[in-house]
Amino acid sequence: MEKSTKATILLLLHQPFRVTDPRFYPIKSISELFEGRYNKNGIESSNEIIFKRVAKNSYIPTAKFFLELLQNKPNLRLNFSFSGLLLEQCQLFPDVGSQIIEIFKKLISTGQVGIAGDNYYHSLVHMVSLKDLAQQIDKQRQLIKKIFQ
């Protein structure tokens, strides 16, 4: 009789926002440095270009791979941790972001996939303040509930 082995894998999905390069874009305030979410003279923001490229080359095909794998491996369990920044960009750029959300909803519906909590910004806040860490975890949990339930 063949022995069945169960395995659980945790995967972290994170997509940081890039900062605006002040060598090419005039910055009038510190908030503009971190904005990076705008169109300049009809050119897509760098965050949108990067997000769409990573979604098409990584997030979507990897999720499809895991969807197929789970069909063939009933004992395999996956847990995904989504940073709040990734989920924000899914909402900000819905033409690709909605595809990411939908395929992860399909994965979750298999019953073999769970969502793990993490801090919102995928930062090292735990090294500075446990109170801030707790606030980030709560912020991430609220966004996950809004998107996936």
C-alpha positions, 0 to 999 in steps of 0.5 A: 500500500502506497503511503500518502504524503501531505504537503503545504506550501506558503507563497508570498505575492508582493508588488511594490510601488516604484518611486518617481525618478526625480531626474526625469519628472519634476518633484514638487513635494515628497508625496509626488516622489512616492506617487508614481501612479499618474500619466505624464503626457499620455505615457503610462506610469511605470507602476502600471507598465511593471504591474501588467508585465509581471502579471502577464509573465508571472502571477497569471501563468503561475496561478494557472500552473497551480490550478492544474497542479492541484487537480492532479495532487489532492493532498497538496495544500497551498497558502498564499499571502498577498501584500496590500500593495499587490492587492491595491494595484490589482484594483488600480489596474483592473484590466489585468488585476481582475484577472489575477483576483479571479484566478486566485478565487478559483484556486481558493474555491478548490478547498486546497488553498488558504490565505495567510495573513501578513503585514500590509506593506511587506515591510520590516515593521515588526523590527520597529513596532509591534503595534504598527505590525498589528495595524498593518496585519489588520489593514491587510485582513480587511482588504482581503475580506473585501476582495475575496469574500 
